[in-house]
Amino acid sequence: MQMKFAKKKFPITKFINRFKIISLTVNTLFYFLLIIIRKFNSLYPYSTENLAIVGLHKLGDTIFTIPAIKYITELYKDKITIICFPESVPIYQLAFNNVKYCTLNHKEFHFNERIAKTVAKKKIKKIKPSIVIDLTGSMISAS
């Protein structure tokens, strides 16, 4: 079905994929373009004060992340923000006093809580973290 879509809407992709040299050239140029964008973004980094810990877990897994977060707070005594679901905040508040929280509701995700909506992404961009530590390790935190 994707072949029909590519033939009708994007005839250039059919042409590029037909010739291996052109396909390789386009892929290489796109790769170097992404390297240039990454280098340009590194010229203007975020502030080094903010650290974000992504802990978008269910309640049972939230408890198991507390020792890891305690170790992280001992290493980085900067401004730490834990990104979590609202039901995890009371559990984290029992263990941590000097930590900020960014709560993301379950309704702020598409496809059975797999892909974040723009509302969730805007909340995280407001934090402007220089370091992001992902304790979730799933599709939810990747998006």
N, CA, C and O atoms as a MOPAC input file, in Angstrom:
PM7 MOZYME 1SCF
protein

 N      0.81200 1    -1.18200 1     0.00000 1
 C      0.00000 1     0.00000 1     0.00000 1
 C      0.86200 1     1.25500 1     0.00000 1
 O      0.46900 1     2.26800 1    -0.58000 1
 N      2.01400 1     1.21200 1     0.63000 1
 C      2.90100 1     2.36500 1     0.63000 1
 C      3.49200 1     2.60300 1    -0.75400 1
 O      3.79100 1     3.74400 1    -1.10600 1
 N      3.66000 1     1.57500 1    -1.52200 1
 C      4.19900 1     1.73100 1    -2.87100 1
 C      3.25200 1     2.58700 1    -3.71200 1
 O      3.71200 1     3.45600 1    -4.45300 1
 N      1.94000 1     2.36000 1    -3.61300 1
 C      0.98400 1     3.14700 1    -4.37300 1
 C      1.01800 1     4.60300 1    -3.92600 1
 O      0.93700 1     5.52100 1    -4.74200 1
 N      1.13700 1     4.79400 1    -2.63100 1
 C      1.19900 1     6.15400 1    -2.09700 1
 C      2.43100 1     6.87500 1    -2.62300 1
 O      2.34800 1     8.04300 1    -3.00400 1
 N      3.56700 1     6.19700 1    -2.65000 1
 C      4.80600 1     6.81700 1    -3.11500 1
 C      4.74800 1     7.10700 1    -4.60700 1
 O      5.30500 1     8.10600 1    -5.06100 1
 N      4.08700 1     6.25600 1    -5.37300 1
 C      4.00600 1     6.47500 1    -6.81400 1
 C      3.12900 1     7.67800 1    -7.15000 1
 O      3.45000 1     8.45400 1    -8.05000 1
 N      2.02800 1     7.82900 1    -6.42900 1
 C      1.10200 1     8.89600 1    -6.75500 1
 C      1.55200 1    10.25000 1    -6.22700 1
 O      1.54900 1    11.23800 1    -6.96200 1
 N      1.93100 1    10.29700 1    -4.97900 1
 C      2.23300 1    11.57500 1    -4.35100 1
 C      3.67800 1    12.02600 1    -4.53200 1
 O      3.93300 1    13.20800 1    -4.76200 1
 N      4.61700 1    11.10200 1    -4.43000 1
 C      6.03100 1    11.46500 1    -4.43800 1
 C      6.78100 1    10.69400 1    -5.52200 1
 O      7.44200 1     9.70000 1    -5.21900 1
 N      6.69400 1    11.12600 1    -6.76300 1
 C      7.41700 1    10.40600 1    -7.82600 1
 C      8.93200 1    10.55000 1    -7.69600 1
 O      9.68000 1     9.76100 1    -8.27400 1
 N      9.39000 1    11.55400 1    -6.93900 1
 C     10.83100 1    11.74900 1    -6.77900 1
 C     11.44600 1    10.60500 1    -5.97500 1
 O     12.58800 1    10.21700 1    -6.22100 1
 N     10.68800 1    10.06100 1    -5.00900 1
 C     11.22500 1     8.94200 1    -4.22200 1
 C     11.40200 1     7.69900 1    -5.08200 1
 O     12.33800 1     6.92300 1    -4.88400 1
 N     10.50400 1     7.51600 1    -6.03000 1
 C     10.63900 1     6.38500 1    -6.94600 1
 C     11.90900 1     6.54100 1    -7.78900 1
 O     12.63100 1     5.57200 1    -8.02600 1
 N     12.16600 1     7.75200 1    -8.23200 1
 C     13.35300 1     8.01300 1    -9.03000 1
 C     14.62400 1     7.82700 1    -8.20500 1
 O     15.59500 1     7.23900 1    -8.68100 1
 N     14.61900 1     8.32800 1    -6.96700 1
 C     15.79400 1     8.21300 1    -6.10300 1
 C     16.08600 1     6.76000 1    -5.77100 1
 O     17.24200 1     6.33800 1    -5.79200 1
 N     15.05100 1     5.99200 1    -5.46600 1
 C     15.25800 1     4.59400 1    -5.09300 1
 C     15.63100 1     3.70600 1    -6.27200 1
 O     16.15800 1     2.61000 1    -6.07900 1
 N     15.36500 1     4.16300 1    -7.47900 1
 C     15.68500 1     3.36100 1    -8.65300 1
 C     17.19800 1     3.29200 1    -8.88600 1
 O     17.71700 1     2.25400 1    -9.29600 1
 N     17.89700 1     4.38700 1    -8.62800 1
 C     19.32800 1     4.44800 1    -8.86600 1
 C     20.06300 1     4.43200 1    -7.52900 1
 O     19.84900 1     5.29700 1    -6.67900 1
 N     20.90800 1     3.46200 1    -7.36100 1
 C     21.59400 1     3.27900 1    -6.08900 1
 C     22.55700 1     4.42800 1    -5.78700 1
 O     22.70700 1     4.81500 1    -4.62800 1
 N     23.19900 1     4.96800 1    -6.79300 1
 C     24.15500 1     6.05800 1    -6.58900 1
 C     23.42900 1     7.30900 1    -6.10200 1
 O     23.89000 1     7.98200 1    -5.18000 1
 N     22.29800 1     7.61500 1    -6.72300 1
 C     21.53100 1     8.79200 1    -6.30300 1
 C     20.99200 1     8.59400 1    -4.89600 1
 O     21.02300 1     9.51400 1    -4.07800 1
 N     20.50200 1     7.40100 1    -4.61500 1
 C     19.98600 1     7.10300 1    -3.27300 1
 C     21.07600 1     7.24000 1    -2.21300 1
 O     20.84300 1     7.80000 1    -1.14100 1
 N     22.25100 1     6.73200 1    -2.51400 1
 C     23.37000 1     6.83200 1    -1.58800 1
 C     23.78900 1     8.28700 1    -1.39200 1
 O     24.11000 1     8.69400 1    -0.27600 1
 N     23.78700 1     9.06300 1    -2.46000 1
 C     24.15600 1    10.47400 1    -2.38600 1
 C     23.15100 1    11.26700 1    -1.54100 1
 O     23.54200 1    12.07800 1    -0.70100 1
 N     21.87800 1    11.03000 1    -1.76500 1
 C     20.84600 1    11.74200 1    -0.99800 1
 C     20.93500 1    11.36700 1     0.47800 1
 O     20.83900 1    12.23900 1     1.34200 1
 N     21.11600 1    10.09200 1     0.77700 1
 C     21.24700 1     9.65800 1     2.16700 1
 C     22.46900 1    10.27100 1     2.83100 1
 O     22.40100 1    10.67600 1     3.99200 1
 N     23.58500 1    10.34500 1     2.11600 1
 C     24.80500 1    10.92800 1     2.66800 1
 C     24.64000 1    12.42200 1     2.91500 1
 O     25.06500 1    12.92800 1     3.95300 1
 N     24.02700 1    13.13200 1     1.97000 1
 C     23.78600 1    14.55900 1     2.15500 1
 C     22.84900 1    14.82200 1     3.33700 1
 O     23.06700 1    15.75100 1     4.11500 1
 N     21.82400 1    14.00900 1     3.46300 1
 C     20.90500 1    14.15400 1     4.58700 1
 C     21.62000 1    13.87800 1     5.90500 1
 O     21.37100 1    14.56000 1     6.89900 1
 N     22.50200 1    12.89000 1     5.92200 1
 C     23.26800 1    12.56400 1     7.12700 1
 C     24.16100 1    13.73800 1     7.53100 1
 O     24.21200 1    14.09600 1     8.70800 1
 N     24.85600 1    14.33400 1     6.58100 1
 C     25.72000 1    15.47900 1     6.89800 1
 C     24.90600 1    16.71300 1     7.29100 1
 O     25.35700 1    17.51500 1     8.10900 1
 N     23.72500 1    16.86700 1     6.72300 1
 C     22.85600 1    17.96000 1     7.12900 1
 C     22.46000 1    17.80800 1     8.60200 1
 O     22.43900 1    18.79100 1     9.34300 1
 N     22.15200 1    16.59900 1     9.01800 1
 C     21.81600 1    16.36500 1    10.42000 1
 C     23.01700 1    16.59600 1    11.34000 1
 O     22.84800 1    17.07400 1    12.46200 1
 N     24.21900 1    16.26500 1    10.88400 1
 C     25.42500 1    16.53800 1    11.67900 1
 C     25.61400 1    18.04700 1    11.84900 1
 O     25.95200 1    18.51000 1    12.93800 1
 N     25.40000 1    18.80500 1    10.79100 1
 C     25.54300 1    20.26200 1    10.86100 1
 C     24.51000 1    20.84800 1    11.81900 1
 O     24.83000 1    21.74400 1    12.60000 1
 N     23.28600 1    20.35600 1    11.76800 1
 C     22.24400 1    20.84100 1    12.67800 1
 C     22.61300 1    20.51100 1    14.11700 1
 O     22.42700 1    21.33800 1    15.01000 1
 N     23.13300 1    19.31300 1    14.35100 1
 C     23.53500 1    18.92000 1    15.70500 1
 C     24.67900 1    19.78800 1    16.20800 1
 O     24.67700 1    20.18200 1    17.37500 1
 N     25.65500 1    20.09600 1    15.36100 1
 C     26.76500 1    20.96800 1    15.76800 1
 C     26.27700 1    22.38100 1    16.06200 1
 O     26.73000 1    23.01600 1    17.01500 1
 N     25.35200 1    22.86800 1    15.24100 1
 C     24.80800 1    24.20200 1    15.45800 1
 C     24.04700 1    24.26200 1    16.78300 1
 O     24.15400 1    25.25000 1    17.51000 1
 N     23.28600 1    23.22600 1    17.10000 1
 C     22.55100 1    23.19000 1    18.37100 1
 C     23.48800 1    23.11000 1    19.56300 1
 O     23.14600 1    23.59100 1    20.64300 1
 N     24.64900 1    22.52000 1    19.39600 1
 C     25.57900 1    22.41600 1    20.51900 1
 C     26.27400 1    23.75500 1    20.80700 1
 O     26.86100 1    23.92700 1    21.87500 1
 N     26.21100 1    24.69900 1    19.86600 1
 C     26.78300 1    26.03000 1    20.11100 1
 C     25.97100 1    26.80300 1    21.14100 1
 O     26.51300 1    27.64500 1    21.85700 1
 N     24.69600 1    26.52600 1    21.21600 1
 C     23.80100 1    27.21600 1    22.14100 1
 C     23.14600 1    26.20200 1    23.07200 1
 O     21.96000 1    25.90700 1    22.92500 1
 N     23.89200 1    25.67200 1    24.01500 1
 C     23.32200 1    24.64900 1    24.90000 1
 C     22.38200 1    25.26400 1    25.92500 1
 O     22.37700 1    26.47400 1    26.15400 1
 N     21.59300 1    24.39500 1    26.53000 1
 C     20.73600 1    24.83200 1    27.63100 1
 C     21.59400 1    25.11200 1    28.84900 1
 O     22.78200 1    24.79000 1    28.87600 1
 N     20.98300 1    25.71100 1    29.84900 1
 C     21.73500 1    25.99800 1    31.06500 1
 C     22.13200 1    24.68600 1    31.73000 1
 O     21.41800 1    23.68700 1    31.63500 1
 N     23.26900 1    24.70200 1    32.39600 1
 C     23.78600 1    23.47600 1    32.99400 1
 C     23.21800 1    23.23200 1    34.38300 1
 O     23.65000 1    22.31100 1    35.07700 1
 N     22.26400 1    24.04100 1    34.78900 1
 C     21.71900 1    23.89300 1    36.12100 1
 C     20.58800 1    22.88100 1    36.19400 1
 O     20.36000 1    22.31400 1    37.26300 1
 N     19.88100 1    22.63500 1    35.12200 1
 C     18.68200 1    21.81400 1    35.16200 1
 C     18.96600 1    20.36400 1    34.78200 1
 O     19.67400 1    20.07100 1    33.81900 1
 N     18.39400 1    19.48400 1    35.56600 1
 C     18.49400 1    18.05100 1    35.31800 1
 C     17.08900 1    17.48200 1    35.36900 1
 O     16.34200 1    17.74200 1    36.31200 1
 N     16.72900 1    16.71200 1    34.36100 1
 C     15.39500 1    16.11000 1    34.32200 1
 C     15.53000 1    14.59700 1    34.42500 1
 O     16.35000 1    13.98200 1    33.74400 1
 N     14.72000 1    14.02100 1    35.27800 1
 C     14.67100 1    12.56700 1    35.43000 1
 C     13.29600 1    12.12100 1    34.96300 1
 O     12.28000 1    12.53000 1    35.52400 1
 N     13.26800 1    11.28500 1    33.93600 1
 C     12.00600 1    10.79600 1    33.38400 1
 C     11.65800 1     9.50200 1    34.10700 1
 O     12.37800 1     8.50800 1    34.01000 1
 N     10.54700 1     9.52800 1    34.82800 1
 C     10.07900 1     8.35800 1    35.55500 1
 C      8.60800 1     8.12000 1    35.29900 1
 O      7.78800 1     8.22200 1    36.21100 1
 N      8.27300 1     7.80400 1    34.07200 1
 C      6.87800 1     7.58700 1    33.69600 1
 C      6.51200 1     6.12200 1    33.91300 1
 O      6.29600 1     5.37500 1    32.95800 1
 N      6.44700 1     5.72900 1    35.16700 1
 C      6.18600 1     4.34900 1    35.53900 1
 C      4.80600 1     4.19500 1    36.15400 1
 O      4.12200 1     5.17000 1    36.46300 1
 N      4.42600 1     2.95100 1    36.32000 1
 C      3.26300 1     2.62200 1    37.14500 1
 C      3.70500 1     2.72000 1    38.59200 1
 O      4.89200 1     2.90900 1    38.85900 1
 N      2.78500 1     2.59600 1    39.52600 1
 C      3.10000 1     2.82400 1    40.93300 1
 C      4.14400 1     1.85600 1    41.48800 1
 O      5.01900 1     2.27200 1    42.24800 1
 N      4.07300 1     0.59900 1    41.13000 1
 C      5.04200 1    -0.36800 1    41.64900 1
 C      6.45400 1    -0.08900 1    41.18300 1
 O      7.40200 1    -0.21100 1    41.95900 1
 N      6.60300 1     0.28200 1    39.93000 1
 C      7.93100 1     0.59000 1    39.40000 1
 C      8.46500 1     1.91400 1    39.93700 1
 O      9.67800 1     2.11300 1    39.99600 1
 N      7.57500 1     2.81300 1    40.32500 1
 C      7.98700 1     4.08900 1    40.90400 1
 C      8.78000 1     3.86700 1    42.18200 1
 O      9.77500 1     4.54900 1    42.42600 1
 N      8.34900 1     2.93200 1    42.98300 1
 C      9.03200 1     2.63800 1    44.24600 1
 C     10.44700 1     2.12400 1    43.98900 1
 O     11.37500 1     2.45200 1    44.72800 1
 N     10.60600 1     1.32800 1    42.95400 1
 C     11.92500 1     0.76500 1    42.65500 1
 C     12.90600 1     1.79600 1    42.10200 1
 O     14.11400 1     1.55600 1    42.11900 1
 N     12.41700 1     2.94100 1    41.61000 1
 C     13.31700 1     3.96600 1    41.08000 1
 C     13.83600 1     4.91500 1    42.15100 1
 O     14.75000 1     5.69800 1    41.88900 1
 N     13.27600 1     4.86000 1    43.34100 1
 C     13.67300 1     5.80000 1    44.40600 1
 C     15.16200 1     5.68900 1    44.75500 1
 O     15.80600 1     6.73000 1    44.88300 1
 N     15.75600 1     4.48400 1    44.92000 1
 C     17.20100 1     4.44300 1    45.21100 1
 C     18.06200 1     5.04500 1    44.10000 1
 O     19.07000 1     5.69600 1    44.37600 1
 N     17.66700 1     4.82800 1    42.85500 1
 C     18.43300 1     5.40400 1    41.74100 1
 C     18.34800 1     6.92700 1    41.75100 1
 O     19.34300 1     7.61000 1    41.50500 1
 N     17.16700 1     7.45500 1    42.03400 1
 C     17.00400 1     8.90600 1    42.06900 1
 C     17.74900 1     9.50300 1    43.25400 1
 O     18.29400 1    10.60100 1    43.14600 1
 N     17.78200 1     8.80100 1    44.38000 1
 C     18.56100 1     9.28500 1    45.53100 1
 C     20.03500 1     9.39400 1    45.18100 1
 O     20.69400 1    10.36600 1    45.55000 1
 N     20.55400 1     8.40400 1    44.47300 1
 C     21.96000 1     8.43400 1    44.05500 1
 C     22.20500 1     9.59500 1    43.08800 1
 O     23.23200 1    10.26900 1    43.17500 1
 N     21.27700 1     9.82600 1    42.17900 1
 C     21.41900 1    10.92500 1    41.21900 1
 C     21.38900 1    12.27200 1    41.93800 1
 O     22.15700 1    13.17100 1    41.59300 1
 N     20.51700 1    12.42400 1    42.92700 1
 C     20.44400 1    13.69300 1    43.66300 1
 C     21.69700 1    13.93800 1    44.49600 1
 O     22.04400 1    15.08600 1    44.77100 1
 N     22.37800 1    12.86300 1    44.90000 1
 C     23.65000 1    13.05200 1    45.60600 1
 C     24.75000 1    13.50100 1    44.65400 1
 O     25.60500 1    14.30400 1    45.02700 1
 N     24.73500 1    12.99000 1    43.43300 1
 C     25.74800 1    13.37800 1    42.44100 1
 C     25.51800 1    14.78900 1    41.91900 1
 O     26.44000 1    15.60300 1    41.87700 1
 N     24.28600 1    15.07300 1    41.52300 1
 C     23.93300 1    16.37000 1    40.94600 1
 C     23.08200 1    17.11500 1    41.95600 1
 O     21.90700 1    16.79500 1    42.13200 1
 N     23.64500 1    18.07900 1    42.60500 1
 C     22.88900 1    18.84900 1    43.58300 1
 C     22.35700 1    20.13100 1    42.95200 1
 O     22.25100 1    21.17100 1    43.60300 1
 N     22.03000 1    20.02900 1    41.68700 1
 C     21.47500 1    21.16700 1    40.96300 1
 C     19.95300 1    21.11600 1    41.04000 1
 O     19.37100 1    20.40700 1    41.86100 1
 N     19.34000 1    21.87800 1    40.17100 1
 C     17.88100 1    21.88500 1    40.09000 1
 C     17.42400 1    20.60200 1    39.39400 1
 O     17.66400 1    20.41300 1    38.20100 1
 N     16.77700 1    19.74200 1    40.13700 1
 C     16.33300 1    18.45700 1    39.60400 1
 C     14.81800 1    18.47700 1    39.47300 1
 O     14.10500 1    18.86800 1    40.39700 1
 N     14.34000 1    18.04700 1    38.30800 1
 C     12.91300 1    17.93200 1    38.04900 1
 C     12.60700 1    16.49600 1    37.67100 1
 O     13.24800 1    15.92300 1    36.79000 1
 N     11.62500 1    15.92100 1    38.34300 1
 C     11.19400 1    14.55900 1    38.02600 1
 C      9.94500 1    14.66300 1    37.16700 1
 O      8.95300 1    15.27500 1    37.56300 1
 N     10.00300 1    14.05900 1    35.98700 1
 C      8.86600 1    14.03100 1    35.07400 1
 C      8.13900 1    12.71400 1    35.32400 1
 O      8.68600 1    11.63900 1    35.07600 1
 N      6.90800 1    12.80200 1    35.81500 1
 C      6.19100 1    11.58700 1    36.19300 1
 C      4.68700 1    11.78500 1    36.03700 1
 O      4.22200 1    12.87500 1    35.70400 1
 N      3.94000 1    10.71800 1    36.28200 1
 C      2.49200 1    10.77300 1    36.28400 1
 C      2.01600 1    11.34300 1    37.61800 1
 O      2.75000 1    11.27100 1    38.60300 1
 N      0.80500 1    11.91000 1    37.67900 1
 C      0.33100 1    12.54200 1    38.91700 1
 C      0.24500 1    11.59400 1    40.10800 1
 O      0.46700 1    12.01800 1    41.24200 1
 N     -0.07100 1    10.32500 1    39.87900 1
 C     -0.19200 1     9.39400 1    40.99900 1
 C      1.15700 1     9.01600 1    41.60600 1
 O      1.19800 1     8.44900 1    42.69800 1
 N      2.24600 1     9.31200 1    40.93000 1
 C      3.58100 1     9.00800 1    41.44900 1
 C      4.13700 1    10.12600 1    42.32900 1
 O      5.06800 1     9.89800 1    43.10300 1
 N      3.57900 1    11.32100 1    42.21900 1
 C      4.10100 1    12.46700 1    42.95700 1
 C      4.05700 1    12.25800 1    44.47200 1
 O      5.06000 1    12.54300 1    45.12700 1
 N      2.95300 1    11.77600 1    45.07800 1
 C      2.97200 1    11.57800 1    46.53600 1
 C      4.02800 1    10.58800 1    47.01000 1
 O      4.57300 1    10.73900 1    48.10400 1
 N      4.31600 1     9.59000 1    46.20800 1
 C      5.35400 1     8.61600 1    46.57500 1
 C      6.72300 1     9.26900 1    46.54200 1
 O      7.52700 1     9.07700 1    47.45400 1
 N      6.99600 1    10.04900 1    45.48500 1
 C      8.28100 1    10.73500 1    45.39700 1
 C      8.42600 1    11.80500 1    46.48400 1
 O      9.53300 1    12.04900 1    46.96300 1
 N      7.32900 1    12.43800 1    46.87100 1
 C      7.40000 1    13.47700 1    47.90000 1
 C      7.77300 1    12.91000 1    49.26600 1
 O      8.33300 1    13.62100 1    50.10100 1
 N      7.47000 1    11.64800 1    49.49700 1
 C      7.88700 1    11.01800 1    50.75200 1
 C      9.40200 1    10.87000 1    50.84000 1
 O      9.97000 1    10.89700 1    51.93200 1
 N     10.05500 1    10.71300 1    49.69200 1
 C     11.50200 1    10.47000 1    49.67300 1
 C     12.32500 1    11.71900 1    49.37300 1
 O     13.47200 1    11.81000 1    49.80900 1
 N     11.76500 1    12.68700 1    48.63500 1
 C     12.54300 1    13.83500 1    48.17900 1
 C     11.85900 1    15.14100 1    48.57200 1
 O     10.66000 1    15.31800 1    48.35500 1
 N     12.63600 1    16.04900 1    49.15000 1
 C     12.09500 1    17.34600 1    49.56900 1
 C     12.44400 1    18.46500 1    48.60300 1
 O     11.61500 1    19.33700 1    48.34100 1
 N     13.65400 1    18.45100 1    48.07100 1
 C     14.14700 1    19.57500 1    47.27300 1
 C     14.10600 1    19.30100 1    45.76800 1
 O     15.01200 1    19.70700 1    45.03900 1
 N     13.07400 1    18.62500 1    45.30800 1
 C     12.95000 1    18.25800 1    43.90200 1
 C     11.65700 1    18.85800 1    43.36200 1
 O     10.63500 1    18.87800 1    44.04700 1
 N     11.71600 1    19.34800 1    42.11700 1
 C     10.51800 1    19.84200 1    41.45000 1
 C      9.87900 1    18.69100 1    40.67700 1
 O     10.53000 1    17.68800 1    40.38200 1
 N      8.60800 1    18.84800 1    40.35900 1
 C      7.88300 1    17.80600 1    39.64200 1
 C      7.20000 1    18.39300 1    38.41400 1
 O      6.63800 1    19.48700 1    38.45600 1
 N      7.26200 1    17.65100 1    37.33900 1
 C      6.53700 1    17.97200 1    36.11600 1
 C      5.61300 1    16.78500 1    35.86000 1
 O      6.06700 1    15.71100 1    35.46500 1
 N      4.32900 1    16.98200 1    36.08600 1
 C      3.39600 1    15.86900 1    35.95000 1
 C      2.78400 1    15.86100 1    34.56100 1
 O      2.36100 1    16.89300 1    34.04100 1
 N      2.74800 1    14.69600 1    33.98500 1
 C      2.11700 1    14.47900 1    32.69100 1
 C      0.93000 1    13.55200 1    32.90100 1
 O      1.07300 1    12.45500 1    33.44100 1
 N     -0.23200 1    13.99900 1    32.47100 1
 C     -1.43900 1    13.18400 1    32.60600 1
 C     -1.45700 1    12.08000 1    31.56200 1
 O     -0.78900 1    12.16300 1    30.53200 1
 N     -2.22700 1    11.05600 1    31.84800 1
 C     -2.34500 1     9.94600 1    30.90200 1
 C     -3.05100 1    10.37400 1    29.62000 1
 O     -2.87200 1     9.75000 1    28.57400 1
 N     -3.84800 1    11.42900 1    29.69500 1
 C     -4.56300 1    11.92000 1    28.50700 1
 C     -3.65300 1    12.69400 1    27.56200 1
 O     -4.06500 1    13.04000 1    26.45500 1
 N     -2.43400 1    12.96800 1    27.98000 1
 C     -1.49600 1    13.72600 1    27.15100 1
 C     -0.65700 1    12.81500 1    26.25500 1
 O      0.40600 1    13.21300 1    25.77700 1
 N     -1.13600 1    11.60200 1    26.03100 1
 C     -0.44100 1    10.64300 1    25.19000 1
 C     -1.42300 1    10.02500 1    24.20400 1
 O     -2.60500 1     9.85100 1    24.50300 1
 N     -0.90300 1     9.69500 1    23.01300 1
 C     -1.67400 1     9.00900 1    21.97700 1
 C     -1.35500 1     7.51700 1    22.01200 1
 O     -0.39300 1     7.08700 1    22.64900 1
 N     -2.17400 1     6.74600 1    21.32200 1
 C     -1.92400 1     5.33000 1    21.04700 1
 C     -1.60800 1     4.53000 1    22.31500 1
 O     -0.53700 1     3.93900 1    22.45400 1
 N     -2.56900 1     4.53500 1    23.22000 1
 C     -2.44300 1     3.74800 1    24.44700 1
 C     -1.20000 1     4.12700 1    25.24300 1
 O     -0.44000 1     3.26600 1    25.68700 1
 N     -1.01000 1     5.43400 1    25.41400 1
 C      0.10200 1     6.00600 1    26.17700 1
 C      1.47000 1     5.64300 1    25.60800 1
 O      2.37600 1     5.25500 1    26.34500 1
 N      1.60900 1     5.77300 1    24.30500 1
 C      2.90300 1     5.46200 1    23.68700 1
 C      3.58300 1     6.68100 1    23.09900 1
 O      4.81000 1     6.77300 1    23.13500 1
 N      2.83100 1     7.60800 1    22.56700 1
 C      3.41700 1     8.78600 1    21.91200 1
 C      2.86800 1    10.04300 1    22.58300 1
 O      1.65600 1    10.19300 1    22.73800 1
 N      3.76100 1    10.93800 1    22.97800 1
 C      3.36800 1    12.15000 1    23.68500 1
 C      2.72600 1    13.15900 1    22.74200 1
 O      3.15100 1    13.32700 1    21.59800 1
 N      1.69700 1    13.82400 1    23.24700 1
 C      1.06300 1    14.90500 1    22.49300 1
 C      1.91400 1    16.16100 1    22.63400 1
 O      2.85800 1    16.19700 1    23.42400 1
 N      1.57700 1    17.17700 1    21.87300 1
 C      2.36600 1    18.41400 1    21.91500 1
 C      2.24900 1    19.12000 1    23.26100 1
 O      3.15800 1    19.85400 1    23.64900 1
 N      1.16300 1    18.91400 1    23.97000 1
 C      1.00300 1    19.52800 1    25.29300 1
 C      2.07900 1    19.01100 1    26.24000 1
 O      2.68200 1    19.78100 1    26.98800 1
 N      2.31400 1    17.71000 1    26.20400 1
 C      3.34000 1    17.11100 1    27.07100 1
 C      4.73300 1    17.58400 1    26.66400 1
 O      5.57600 1    17.85100 1    27.52000 1
 N      4.96800 1    17.68600 1    25.38000 1
 C      6.28000 1    18.13000 1    24.91400 1
 C      6.55900 1    19.57500 1    25.30500 1
 O      7.69800 1    19.92400 1    25.61800 1
 N      5.52900 1    20.41900 1    25.29100 1
 C      5.70300 1    21.81900 1    25.69400 1
 C      6.02900 1    21.93300 1    27.17700 1
 O      6.82900 1    22.77800 1    27.57800 1
 N      5.40700 1    21.07800 1    27.99500 1
 C      5.70600 1    21.09400 1    29.43400 1
 C      7.17200 1    20.76900 1    29.68600 1
 O      7.81300 1    21.39000 1    30.53400 1
 N      7.70100 1    19.80000 1    28.95200 1
 C      9.09300 1    19.39200 1    29.14600 1
 C     10.04500 1    20.44800 1    28.60500 1
 O     11.11400 1    20.66400 1    29.17600 1
 N      9.67300 1    21.10900 1    27.51100 1
 C     10.53600 1    22.15700 1    26.96200 1
 C     10.65300 1    23.35100 1    27.89300 1
 O     11.65900 1    24.06000 1    27.85500 1
 N      9.65100 1    23.59000 1    28.73000 1
 C      9.70900 1    24.69500 1    29.68900 1
 C     10.79100 1    24.46900 1    30.74500 1
 O     11.34100 1    25.42400 1    31.29300 1
 N     11.08600 1    23.21800 1    31.02200 1
 C     12.12200 1    22.90000 1    32.01000 1
 C     13.50100 1    23.24900 1    31.47600 1
 O     14.36400 1    23.67600 1    32.24400 1
 N     13.72800 1    23.08100 1    30.19200 1
 C     15.00900 1    23.29900 1    29.52100 1
 C     16.14300 1    22.54100 1    30.22100 1
 O     17.08700 1    23.15700 1    30.71600 1
 N     16.05300 1    21.21700 1    30.26300 1
 C     17.09500 1    20.45900 1    30.96600 1
 C     18.36800 1    20.35200 1    30.13800 1
 O     18.32500 1    20.22500 1    28.91500 1
 N     19.48800 1    20.40600 1    30.82300 1
 C     20.75600 1    20.18300 1    30.13600 1
 C     21.09400 1    18.70200 1    30.13100 1
 O     21.77700 1    18.22000 1    29.22800 1
 N     20.62100 1    17.98800 1    31.13000 1
 C     20.82600 1    16.54400 1    31.21200 1
 C     19.46800 1    15.89400 1    31.43200 1
 O     18.68900 1    16.32700 1    32.28100 1
 N     19.19300 1    14.84900 1    30.65700 1
 C     17.96300 1    14.08400 1    30.81800 1
 C     18.35300 1    12.64700 1    31.12500 1
 O     19.06800 1    12.00600 1    30.35400 1
 N     17.87700 1    12.15200 1    32.25500 1
 C     18.12400 1    10.77300 1    32.64300 1
 C     16.79700 1    10.04000 1    32.55600 1
 O     15.83200 1    10.38900 1    33.23600 1
 N     16.76300 1     9.02300 1    31.71300 1
 C     15.53200 1     8.28200 1    31.47000 1
 C     15.55100 1     6.99000 1    32.27500 1
 O     16.34400 1     6.09000 1    31.99500 1
 N     14.68600 1     6.89900 1    33.26400 1
 C     14.56600 1     5.68400 1    34.05300 1
 C     13.44200 1     4.78700 1    33.55000 1
 O     13.28000 1     3.66100 1    34.02100 1
 N     12.66900 1     5.28700 1    32.59600 1
 C     11.54800 1     4.52500 1    32.07600 1
 C     12.02700 1     3.51800 1    31.03500 1
 O     11.74900 1     2.32400 1    31.15100 1
 N     12.73500 1     3.98700 1    30.03300 1
 C     13.27600 1     3.11000 1    29.00500 1
 C     12.21800 1     2.46200 1    28.14500 1
 O     12.33200 1     1.28500 1    27.80100 1
 N     11.18800 1     3.21300 1    27.79000 1
 C     10.14900 1     2.66200 1    26.92500 1
 C      9.76400 1     3.70000 1    25.87100 1
 O     10.33800 1     4.78600 1    25.79500 1
 N      8.78600 1     3.33200 1    25.07300 1
 C      8.32800 1     4.21200 1    23.99000 1
 C      7.74900 1     5.51700 1    24.53300 1
 O      7.84900 1     6.56000 1    23.88700 1
 N      7.15800 1     5.46100 1    25.69400 1
 C      6.55800 1     6.65100 1    26.30500 1
 C      7.59200 1     7.75300 1    26.50400 1
 O      7.34500 1     8.90700 1    26.15500 1
 N      8.73600 1     7.40800 1    27.05700 1
 C      9.74700 1     8.42700 1    27.34600 1
 C     10.53400 1     8.82100 1    26.10100 1
 O     11.09000 1     9.91800 1    26.04200 1
 N     10.58400 1     7.95800 1    25.13200 1
 C     11.31100 1     8.30000 1    23.91000 1
 C     10.57400 1     9.37500 1    23.11400 1
 O     11.20200 1    10.21100 1    22.46500 1
 N      9.26200 1     9.35100 1    23.16300 1
 C      8.51300 1    10.33800 1    22.38100 1
 C      8.51400 1    11.68100 1    23.08400 1
 O      7.93300 1    12.64200 1    22.58000 1

